[in-house]
Amino acid sequence: MGTDMIFIVSIAVAGIAMAIGSLMTASAQGNALAKAMEGISRQPEASGAINGTLIIGLAFIESIAIYVLVVALIILFANPFTAPYMKVETLRAENQVLSLEMEKKQLEAQMAKTVEAKPAEKAAKGK
């Protein structure tokens, strides 16, 4: 129950973070572009400087969206709160694998005995 709730909350938080991060960066980029176009319309001779500054500013704004994406991916795939639960699940899986391997070896031993017994039975029937 605890692990499921942590995963559900992690997914919800990552989704909300991406939604808010994308909305805010898109709004900031729109405002920056509007102000740049307004500045170019007022002073067309400064369009080169405004465009250069606009591109750098948009790159910085976009980096915020990338940081939000990185944090969301960390929440989803490298969540520190799920580590204790994942260790328990890993140990359970390893235990299950070991028991299946032991069962496989027992079955292989039984098959080997059966295969060895059949030629002996054929030889006894043939005599």
C-alpha positions in Angstrom: 0.0 0.0 0.0 2.8 2.5 0.9 4.8 1.8 -2.2 1.8 2.3 -4.5 0.9 5.6 -2.8 4.5 6.9 -3.3 4.4 5.9 -6.9 1.0 7.5 -7.5 2.1 10.8 -5.7 5.4 10.8 -7.7 3.5 10.5 -11.0 1.1 13.2 -10.0 3.8 15.6 -8.8 5.9 15.0 -11.9 2.9 15.7 -14.2 2.0 18.8 -12.3 5.6 20.1 -12.3 5.8 19.6 -16.0 2.4 21.3 -16.6 3.3 24.3 -14.5 6.9 24.5 -15.8 5.8 24.4 -19.4 3.0 26.9 -18.8 5.3 29.4 -17.1 8.1 29.1 -19.6 5.7 29.4 -22.5 4.2 32.5 -21.0 7.6 34.0 -20.3 8.8 33.3 -23.9 5.6 34.9 -25.3 6.1 38.0 -23.2 9.8 38.2 -24.2 8.9 37.9 -27.8 6.1 40.5 -27.5 8.4 43.0 -25.8 11.2 42.4 -28.4 8.7 43.0 -31.3 7.5 46.1 -29.5 11.1 47.3 -29.1 11.9 46.6 -32.7 8.8 48.5 -33.9 9.9 51.5 -31.8 13.5 51.4 -32.9 14.1 49.4 -36.1 17.8 50.3 -36.2 18.3 48.4 -32.9 16.8 45.2 -34.2 20.1 43.4 -34.4 20.9 44.0 -30.7 17.4 43.2 -29.7 17.3 40.0 -31.7 20.6 38.8 -30.1 19.4 39.6 -26.6 16.1 38.0 -27.3 17.7 34.7 -28.5 19.9 34.6 -25.4 17.0 35.4 -23.1 14.8 32.7 -24.8 17.6 30.1 -24.3 17.8 31.0 -20.6 14.0 30.7 -20.3 14.0 27.4 -22.1 16.7 26.1 -19.7 14.2 26.4 -16.9 11.9 24.1 -18.7 14.7 21.6 -19.1 15.5 21.8 -15.4 11.8 21.1 -14.6 12.0 18.1 -17.0 15.1 16.8 -15.3 13.5 17.1 -11.8 10.3 15.4 -13.0 12.4 12.5 -14.5 14.3 12.2 -11.2 11.0 12.1 -9.3 9.7 9.3 -11.6 12.8 7.1 -12.1 15.3 7.9 -9.3 12.9 8.6 -6.4 14.8 8.4 -3.1 11.6 7.6 -1.2 11.1 4.3 -3.0 14.6 3.0 -2.4 13.8 1.0 0.8 10.7 -0.5 -0.9 12.7 -1.3 -4.0 15.4 -3.1 -1.9 12.7 -5.3 -0.3 11.2 -6.1 -3.7 14.7 -6.8 -5.2 15.4 -9.3 -2.3 12.0 -11.0 -2.9 12.7 -11.4 -6.6 16.2 -12.7 -6.0 14.8 -15.2 -3.5 12.2 -16.3 -6.0 14.9 -16.8 -8.7 17.0 -18.9 -6.4 14.1 -21.1 -5.5 13.2 -21.6 -9.1 16.8 -22.5 -9.9 16.8 -25.1 -7.1 13.6 -26.5 -8.5 15.1 -26.6 -12.0 18.1 -28.5 -10.7 15.9 -31.1 -9.0 13.9 -31.6 -12.1 17.0 -32.0 -14.2 18.3 -34.6 -11.8 15.0 -36.5 -12.0 15.1 -36.3 -15.8 18.7 -37.6 -15.8 17.7 -40.6 -13.6 14.7 -41.3 -15.8 16.9 -41.2 -19.0 19.4 -43.5 -17.4 16.7 -46.0 -16.2 15.1 -46.3 -19.7 18.1 -48.0 -21.4 18.5 -50.3 -18.5 14.8 -51.3 -18.7 15.1 -51.8 -22.5 18.2 -54.0 -22.0 16.4 -56.1 -19.3 13.3 -56.5 -21.6 15.5 -57.4 -24.6 17.3 -60.3 -22.7 
